[in-house]
Amino acid sequence: MPSSKLVGATVLSAFLLLASPVALPAEGTDSPLRTYLADKRAAIQAQSAQPAAATPIHAKVTAESRSGVRRLRIGPTGEFQYISDSGRNYAGYNLGAGSWDSLVGTLASAVADEYIVQAAVQNVPLDGLDVVFTSIPERKSDTLAYPNNLSYVAYIDSPATDAQLQTLKRAVHENSSAIDLVTRPQQVSHAEVEYHHSAAQRDPKQPPGLRDFITEEKRPAVLARQVKPAAGKARPAEPETLVARAHVEPHTGLRRIFLGKDGYHQQLHDSAPGLLGYGLAPTVEEHLLGVTGTCLTHIFEVQAASRNVLLDALELTVDGQVSPRFGSNVNSPARYSGIRYKVRIESPASEQDIDALRQSVEATCPLYNLVKDEQKLEGSIVRGAYADAAQ
């Protein structure tokens, strides 16, 4: 089996960043980030001189047996892994960030990455960069709510003029594949279901599994959320504002992402190999598409619990591609395409019940619908280092 790197845990991201043997840029008179930008610019020029092809993206999400946590494996060999989990009030253990928090984190990282790339292209000097991304979720219907009202603040330490920074911002919004993914409606296929019928009665000698999690833990939590408030009582509170910060490490360009107001969960993103990546973590393009898969997997659990559909195994794959950023044959910004999902289910339920389950999942999955819909995204620039950058 190929070795895997679990990069979703709170501590391990920082460990990879601080302890891994990373080749640092040569010392110079410029700041570390300016030196990195000069190297990035040279890498972009080299890549622009060669023909380029689209980058395939593949991720797999597995609902882990008795715990129900969603394990995301990124890449054809699953080299990088994240754990996605719920809080205890939703039958989770808070072992990893939820899909909504991870989405905001990946968007913060994607915006930070695009600022770095476009600064290298335009030769704009930067000495520090942090991006704080926020989202205020809204309810689209009684059964569907998801993160929207997307905005970010880029904290930029730079001697560049205001005009240069505004030109930089426009280039970021025009070229970012991540911004395009969430601000323009995407063509997304219906999930293809690979159905395997399992026995109605489980072998009592086997340890508890996914169906036990669904029926004993997830179902009570889901039903509790469906209880309508009594007359005269307030409706349940809307989801709280989501926030994440991406900090660009000046020597390496790696992005450390702090999720939530307390930064309890952390993640790490790297650049692609041809753009000075070190292979320490997935690219944000890979993780962003993978996060939609963790959300779909969770909603399969939620809807199975709500509809009392027994599940013995649940595994989802998401595939797509991103067109190249740079190349001698490239004349348009990088964009996602061909996004498709496949889910493998083992269940004693009928095929009709499983298809009805799929339909309910697609109707209520937050990130599946966010990608299909059109969102607004606003950004602003604040001069100077982020106030808590030293933390």
N, C-alpha and C positions, 0 to 999 in steps of 0.2 A: 504494500500500500504506500502511496506517496505521502511524504511528511506534510504536515499542515501547520500553519501559523495562526493561532487564535489571537486576532488583533482587536477584538471588541471589548476586552476586559478593561477595567478602570486603570489598573497599574501597568499592564503589559505594554500598552502603547508607549508610555513614557520610558519603560525599560528598553524597548527596541530602539527608541530614538537616542537614548543617552548611552546605552551600553554596546550597541552594534558597531562593528568596525567600518565606519563611513569615511571615505576619502574626502577630506575637506579641500576647498579651493586654496590656491596658493595665497600667501600673505601679500598684501599690497597696500597702497596708500589709501585706497577707497574703503568704505565700510564693507563688512562681509556680504551684505545683500547686494551692493553694487557690483562686487566681484562676481557673485553668483549670476547676476543679470547679464554681465558681459559674457560669461560662459554659456548661459542659456541662449543668448543672441547668436553666438557662434554655432551652437547646436541646431538652432532653427534655420540658419543659413545653409548649413550642410544638408539638413533634411529637405529644404526647399529645392535643392539642386537635383534631387533624386525622385523618380516616380513613386507614388504612394498608393496604397490600397486601404479600403475600409478595415476597421478593426472589429472582429467578431467579439461579442460579449456573451458569456454563459455563466449562469449562476444556478445553484440548486439549494432548495430550502427543505429541511426535514423537520417535521414535528416529532420531537424526541419523546416517545413513549409515555411513561407515567408522569413526567413533568410538564409535557406540552410545550416546552420552550422551542423556539424556532432557531435551528442552526443553519446559518447562511454560509455556503461554500462558494467562493468566487474563483472563476477561471476553469479551464478544461480539466485540471487535476485537483481543483478545490484547495489550492495551496494556502489561500487566506480564508479565515473563518471569523464570523461574528456570531454572537448570541443575541437574539432578540427576545425580550420577555415582557411580561406585564407586571404591574404592582400587585400586592397581596389582595387588594380589593377587587381584582379581576382574575383571581386564581393563579397569579404568577408569583415569582420569587424575587423580582427585581435583579435578576442575574445579569441582565444586559439592557441596553436602551430599547425602548419601544420603536415601532416603525415611524411614528410621527416625529419623535425626537431625532431619529436617525436621518429622516428626510431633511429636516431643517439643518442638521449638521452637515450633510453632504452638499446641500446648496451653499452653505457658508464656505465650505472648502472649495467648491467649484468656482465661486465668484473670486475667492482669493487666488486660486490658480490662474484664472483668466487675467486678473490684474497683473500677475507676475509675467505671464506670457506676452501680453500686449505691451507692458512696459519694456520688455526686452526687444520686441519688434520695433517700437517707436523710440528706443534709446532714451527712455525717461528714467532719471535716477531715483531710486527708492532706498531709504535706509531702514524702514520698518513698515510692516503691514499686518493688520488684524482686521478681520471682517466679523461683525456681529450681525447675525441674521435672525429675524423674528417673523412669526406668523401668528395671526389671530384666527383660529378655526371658526368656521360658520356652519350652521346646520342648513343643508340644502333641502331636506325634507324630513319627515318624521323618522325615516330609517337611514338617512345618509348625512353624515357630517365629515368634513375633512379640512386639513390645513389650507388656508388661503390668506388673503390680505398679506401678501409676501413683501418683505422689505429688508433692506440691509443698510448698515453704515460701515463704510470702509475707513478705518483709521490709518492714515498714510503719513509717514514721516519722510519728507522729501523737500529738496530745494526747488523743485519744478514750479513753474508759474501756475496760477489758477487755470489759465487757458489750456495749458498742457494736461493738467489733471482732468479737466472736463472732456478734452479730446480722448484721453485714455479711457474714461468712463464710457463714452459712446462706443468705442471700439470693443470694450468688454461686453456690452449689451448686444452688439451686432454679431459678435463671433462666438459667444458662449453656447455650446450645445446644451448645457444644463438649463440655462435660462430659456432657451428655445423649447426644451422639453416640457417645461411647466407653464409657459405663457402662450403656447399655441396648441390647439387641439391635435392630438396625435392619433394616428390610425393604429388601433390595438385590436388584436384578434380575440375572439372568444377563447376561453381556456379549453384546450383539448383534454378530455378525461380518459385515462387508461384505468379501466375498472376491473378489479379482481374480487370475486365473491369469496367471503370468508364464512366460517361456521357461525351459526347463530349462538351456540354455546362455546365458550372458550374452555380450553383444557385447564381444569383446576390446578394442575401441577405447574402450570406456567405462572411466572410472576405477573403482577398487575401491569397493564399496558395502557395504550392510548385511549381505548374505550373507557377504561376506569377513570382516567383523568377527565374525559369529556363528560361522563355521567355523574361522577361524584364531586368534582371540583368546578369545572367550567360551567356546567348547566345551572347550579344554584347561583353562581355569580352573575350569569347572563340574565336569568329570570328576575333576580333582584333589581337589575337595572331596568327591566321592562315594566316594573310596577308603576302605574300612573299615580301621581300625587292625589291625595284626597282633596275634596272640595275645600276651597279656602286656603290650601297650602301652596307654597311656592313651587314652581316647576324646578326640576334639577338644574343645577348651574351649568352653564355652557363651558366647554373645554377652556382651560386657561391658556394664556399666551405662551407660545413655544419660543425658545431662544437658544441659540448656539453661537459659540465663538470659534473661529478658525485663526490660529496663530501661525504665521509663516516663519519657520526656522531659517535665519538669515544665511547660514553657511551651506545648507543643503536644499532649501526650498520645500522640505517636508512640511505638511500641514498637520498640526496637532489640533484636534477638535474637542472642545469642552461642551458637553451637552447639558442643557438645563441651566437654571439660574445658579445652581451650586456647582456645576461642572462635575457632578458625581461620576458620570460615565465619560470616558474619553475614547477617541478613535484616532487613527493615523492614516493619512493618505500620501501616496508617493506620485511622482511623475512617471510618464511612460519611458521605457528604456532609451528611446532616441532623443528624449528631452531631459536628460540628466537624471533619470530615475535610478534608484539603487536596488529595487526589488525588495524593499522592506515592507511594503504594504500595497494594497490594490490601488489602482487609479480611481479617482472620484467618479469617472464615467461608469466604471464597472460597479462600484458600490451603489451608485444612485439607482441603476436599474435593478440591482439585487434587492434593494430596500422595498421596491414595489412587490417583489416576490414574498418577502417576509410578511408584508401586510395581507396579501391574498391568503397566505397559509393561515395566518391568525384568524381571518374572517371565516375560513372554512371551519376552523374549530368553533368559533362563535355561533355560526349558523347551524352547525351540526348539533351543538348543545341546545340551541333554541328549538330546533325541529325534532330533537330527540333521535337523531340519526347516529347509529353506532359507527365508529371508525376504529379500525385496527392498525392502519398505516396511512400516512399522509405525506407525500413528497411532491414538491413542485419545482419545475425548472422554468427559467426565463431566459430567452435568447433574443438577440438583436444585434445591431451593428452600429458603429459610429463612423461616419465618413472622415477622411484624414484632415487634420488641421493644416498641414504643410506638405508640399510636394510639387514637383515640376508640372504635374498634371492637375493640380488643385486650383480651382478658380471660384470656390464658394466656401462659406464657413462650414465647419464640422456640424453634422446633424445626425440625430438618431433615426433609425428606420428599421422596419421588419420586426417590431416588438411582438413576441408571441409567448404564450404560456402553455405548459402542459402539466397536468396534475395526475399523479398516480395514487389511487385510493384502494385500500382493502376494507371491505365492509360487508356485513350480512344483509344490508338494505338492498332493495331492488334497483335495477338500472334506472327506472323512472324516478325513484326517490333521489338517486345520486344526481341525475340531470336537474331535478328541481333544486337540489342543494347548490349545484353550480350556478344556476340562474340567480338564486337569492344572494349568493356571494358576489357575483358581478354587479348586482343592483345596489349592494350596500358597502362594498369594499372602498374605503376612503382613497387610498393612493391609486388604485386602478381607475377610479373615476376622476381623480385629480389630473392624471396624465391624459385622459380622454377629453377633459374639458379645457377651457381657456381661463387662465389666471392672469391677474395683474401683478406686476412686480416693480417696486420702486427702489431706487438706490440713492445714497448720498455719500459725500466725502467729508470727513473731518480731518483737518490737518493736525499732525502730532501723533505721538505714540499713544496706544491704548492705555488708559489709566492703570489697569490691573495687569499689564503685560508681564510684570515681574513675578506674578503669582503662578 
